[in-house]
Amino acid sequence: MTPEVITVTHGVVGYGDRPVLRDVTLTVTAGEVVAVLGANGSGKSTLIRAILGLVPLSAGAVTLFGRPVRRFRQWQRVGYVPQRLGAGGGVPATVGEVVAAGRLARRGILRPPGRVDRAAVAEALDAVGLADRAKDPVATLSGGQQQRTLIARALAGRPELLILDEPTAGVDAASQEAFAGALRDFTSGGGTVLLVAHELGPLRSVIGRAIVVHQGFVVHDGAVPEPAGDHAAPDHDHVHPHGPEEPAGLWSTP
Amino acid sequence: MSLFRYEYMQLALASALIIGLTAPALGIYLVQRRLALIGDGIGHVALTGVGAGLLFQTSPVIMAVVVATIGAVVIELIRERGRTSGDLALALLFYGGIAGGVVLVGLSDSTSSNLNAYLFGALSTASRTDVATIAVLGTAILIAMIGLRPALFAVCHDEEYARVSGLPVRTLNLLLAVTTAITVTIAMRAVGVLLISALMVVPVATAQQVTRGFRSTMAAAMALGLFAGGAGIWMAALADTAPGASVVVLAIASFVAVTLLAGAWRRFRRSRPQPAPPPEPHEVVLGGS
């Protein structure tokens, strides 16, 4: 049996009185590439943050590599790619310095970086095609290049599980295509991937399974759903009127 | 250089140089976390400690270290928890701190000129023991700030990522808060409590006009702090001005000078014909598929 990398059992998360995740159960096993899909505000990013232990569950349980996330300590096995570079950065930092932060989980805070660390950083920068930008300030990079910097930071730690929050949002199609290739390389080495997306685009061929989150519930867990009608058209602008209508029969009582 | 034949001048110079080197090494993390004013706030809180020390006839510096450390830890815990109310809570702490200090000094037998020395620094107040304390604590802070640079950089740059890397985020944040409190208070006799935070921030702001990375910014800011500390004391002795104010005036002057020079350099570079940049492979460089 393939080991379970992520499990969420009846997970509930609320901000204040407002429930964001109402009842989420899912399992990701080793080697899978799973996409969490859903409209903006569906709770998919909150799901990722709950899995990483960044927001507390008000009910239910999350495990990473078989351990409850609260007691999980082997963070070097997890590579996290946030949606964008945080606001932190009143001071300039080079691409190399940002990517080097990806080695801390493996090295610990007291040991100074060594040859292995430098080699891993160089390799990760190479994998995303930014080797020649290592000494440039991150702020001078384009949005797509900054996103690649964050992916390199996660890869530098040589993780077994990659968790990505909207990795392709606002990134041009060519870069998304290349990013799909990098994901394929990562999974062919036995890696597990969980990513959040609003739309899959070129990533579609890499994804093995899709979990659709709607209003805090999992409404679909299985094959990647076919985009409906003009959804698939490249000029579709993805404006979703969120009305009271629900996908009847999936979880609501008719 | 005959000014420095007096021992009190040598002591003042030594403490200003140590602070000039230490304050930016710590301040760069505060600037990165967009908490540039936190040193000033902790300085306000430390004044209550000075007041308590003067009132109870104990060492004002030790009382200030204690009160400022407690204040810094409280501020950090508020920052960690609160999202919106943190700003107001900080304001309350700052005003409470300075008001408490002034009231306590008023209750004690000290005169207001005594408080002035803590606010703006005084050349003659540094004793050998003071300088020894500044040297020991300053060295410890420097070692921590340089030795823990990768971890502190990660926490200040992207706190959530640091958390997911398994870093002891709260411990590192508290370490920064406590070292800020200690730096502010050990320096207050030499530079003055209200102006020490300027030495944490201004050299960093100056350095980042011309640097490209975090490490180079840190090194340049420390060099600038060292210069401002040394030259400021010399100017204070020469012109008989308050040492803290002199140090900060020099630090700000370097900021203005570097900003103007960097602007002029950029214009000069732009006015020269540049070789066409190699065509950027349009975001397609990720490993092939």
Interface residues (C-beta under 8 A of the other chain):
Chain A: L52 G53 L54 R73 Q74 W75 Q76 V78 Y80 P82 L85 G86 A87 G88 G89 G90 V91 P92 A93 T94 G96 E97 V98 A100 A101 G102 R103 L104 A105 I109 L110 P112 P113 A127 V128 G129 L130 K135 D136 P137 S142 G144 Q145 R148 R153 G157 V171 D172 A174 S175 E177 A178 F179 A180 G181 A182 R184 D185
Chain B: I28 V31 Q32 R33 R34 A36 G147 L148 P150 A151 F153 A154 C156 H157 D158 E159 E160 Y161 A162 R163 V164 S165 G166 L167 P168 L172 V204 Q208 T211 R212 G213 F214 R215 T217 P281 H282 E283 V284 V285 L286 G287 G288 S289
